[in-house]
Amino acid sequence: MVFRGERYVSASVNDQEIKQVVLNLITNALDSLEPDGTVEVSLNRQENWAELIVQDDGCGMDEEVLEQLYEPFFTRRRNGQGTGLGLSITYRIVTDHGGSITAHSDGPGKGSRFHVTLPLTSQEMVHEKVRQVA
């Protein structure tokens, strides 16, 4: 697993809920991997947004799966593993915080990328403007 990004990015969030978002995305990415696969997690600022990206080089998804990802009880896991609630809960948490989540895959076998944006705190936006002026 590879972590990249800026050291401090501040958003007004419920820390327990955002931990759940990160845990769900990383767990899903790890579950999609072959033994030698990679997960990359990055956190950055993009204008007035905190941007979290979780991407993997795992099994990927087709369009049909991408369209159903956030539906409750949708799962691709077999043998009763997984409830199909992780991404629907993740979606609700992110949107309840004023953010967005999108998923992308070039198809089966080509990995996946989840892109989460959350509004920066007002203080974080002020610091960014000061950095731009300086």
Residue, then its C-alpha position, 0 to 999 in steps of 0.5 A: m500500500v502506498f500513501r501520498g499527499e499533503r501532510y495537513v488537509s483540514a475539513s469539517v467532518n465527523d471523524q468516526e464517519i470519515k474513518q468509516v469511509v476510508l476503511n470501506l474504500i481501502t478494504n474494498a481495494l485490498d479485497s480486489l487485489e491479486p497477491d502482488g497488487t497495489v493500493e494507492v491512497s492520496l490526500n490533497r487540496q484542490e481549490n476549496w476541496a479536500e480530495l481523497i483518492v483510493q485506487d488499486d490495480g485489482c479486478g476492476m469493474d464493468e459499467e453495470v457494476l459501476e452503476q450499482l455500486y452505491e445501492p444498498f445490499f449490492t455486493r460482488r463478494r461470494n460465500g456470504q462475505g460482505t453485506g453490500l452496505g459498505l459503499s452505500i454507507t460511504y456514499r451517504i456519509v460523504t454526501d451528508h458532509g457536503g462532498s461527492i464520491t465517484a468511481h472509475s474503472d477501465g473495465p474488468g482486470k484494470g483496477s478501480r479508482f474512487h475519488v472523494t471530495l469534501p469541503l475544506t474548513s474555512q480556516e483551511m481556505v484562508h491559509e490557502k489564499v495566504r499561500q497563494v498571495a505569498 
